[in-house]
């Protein structure tokens, strides 16, 4: 895309310096990649220049494309392959999101679809990113007036949100169980120490305990067995660390907020799509849910125009389908966004 703002020289330089060494990967992962995501977010959020519409978003997409080429060089690595693949998926996603905000909608759609085809790490953070891609695809198909396809993508986004909630709950339960186990272990160790201190030595060797190698109850493992056990533990730990690194790579520097914020966006799009498709009942339900969540998230002061518009729409729908009395809170919300309880 000629004539567009170039990427910062430091980012391009770091990305072009990649090779198979661990140092080069670390430089790419923690410098070029992280800086590029941050820069792309700034470009996408920049105010548009009327003389060059979409220029900043084109630049963000170009930057993501440059970094994709650099990440591809590491995908086949035994040591950094999974982490590089996660970086590549994230870059593909950001490339598609940038183009989806321009006139290159078909290119943006194709990039988002490719991003969703990756095997993302199974973490709540990565589910949020996929949720963002599905939201963008839902909005894209809604703009084309293909409401069936729009709803398909938005329903998938809802499913990912529920999956992420369950995953978070499981992680919290596991953490609580681990904390309880550690507390119990500490109590038992303290109790055992007190019992040992109160117990007199059983031998008559001047009150001294026998060395481990002289005790009949010694059950020390041979060095070879201990070494084998350590080797197995390290391998398992490396696998866990590799999965965690891949998940961290995909989710680094995410400017889009939490899963709850993305979920609110999904509900907002569902309200719009159902309304455009002529299903006023469902549109009213999703519109009410969106307004309620936006109010709880404190977004009303920043988005008072959107709040007022949606409140008016919802009040009209309720007047027609439910009852006039139920529409009054919506009119009140239209007048004073922050005062509704």
C-alpha positions, 0 to 999 in steps of 0.5 A, a space after each residue: 500500500 504505497 504512500 502510507 506512513 511507515 512503521 517506526 524504524 526501530 520496529 522494522 530493524 528489530 524484526 529484520 534481524 531475526 534468526 534461529 538463535 534464542 537471543 534473536 527470538 527474545 529480541 523479536 518477541 519482547 521488543 519488535 513484536 510488543 512494540 509493533 502491537 502497541 504502535 498498531 493500536 495507536 495507529 488504529 485509534 488515531 484521528 482520520 485525515 480527511 485528505 488521506 482516509 484510512 491512512 493510519 489504519 492501512 499503516 497498522 495493517 502494513 506493520 502487522 504484515 511485516 511482523 508476520 513475515 518475521 514471525 514465520 521464520 520461527 514457526 518451525 523452531 523446536 524451541 520457539 515454534 508454538 510461541 511463534 505460531 501464537 504470535 503469528 495468529 495474533 498478528 494475523 488477527 490485528 491485520 484483519 481488524 485494521 483492514 476491517 475498519 477501512 474500505 478493504 473489507 474483503 481483505 479484512 474478512 479473509 485475514 480474520 478468517 485465517 486468524 481464526 483457523 490457527 490453533 490458539 492456546 486454550 486460555 481465557 485471554 486467547 478466547 477474548 481475542 477470538 471473540 473480538 474477531 467474531 464480533 468484527 465479522 458479525 459487524 461486517 456481515 451486518 453491513 452487507 445486510 446478510 443478517 444470518 451470517 452476522 448472527 452466526 458469528 455473533 452467536 459463536 462469540 457468545 459461546 466463546 464468552 461462556 467458555 471463557 467464564 467456565 475456564 476462569 471459574 475452574 482456574 479460581 477453584 483450582 487456585 483455591 484448592 491449591 491455597 487450601 492444600 498449602 495452608 494445610 501443609 504448613 499447619 502439618 509441618 508446624 505440628 510435626 516440628 513441635 512434636 519432634 522437638 518434644 520427643 526424646 531421642 530413641 537411641 543412646 548415642 549421646 542423644 544424637 540421631 543416627 546419620 541417614 546412611 546408618 539408619 535401617 529405616 533409611 529409604 533414600 533413592 539411588 542417585 540414578 533413580 533420582 536423576 531420572 525422576 528429575 529429568 521427567 519433571 523438567 520435561 513436563 515443566 518445559 511443556 507447561 512453560 511452553 504453553 504458557 509462553 504461547 498464550 502470553 505471546 498471543 495475548 500481549 499488549 491487548 488494548 481491547 479490554 476484558 472479556 466482559 467489555 467484548 461481551 458487551 460489544 457482542 450484545 450491542 451488535 446482536 441488538 443492532 442485527 436483530 433490529 435490522 432483521 426485523 426481530 424487535 423483541 430480541 433487539 429490545 432484549 439485547 439492547 436492554 442488556 447492553 444498556 445495563 452493562 454499559 451503565 455498570 461499566 461506567 461507559 455512559 459518560 463517555 458514550 452519552 450519545 450512543 446511550 441516548 440513542 439506544 435508550 430512545 429505541 428501547 423505549 419505543 420498542 417497549 411502548 409497542 410490545 410491552 407497556 408504556 410504563 416500562 418505557 419511562 426509565 428509558 426516557 429518563 435514561 435518555 435525559 440523564 445517562 448516569 442517573 439510572 439505577 
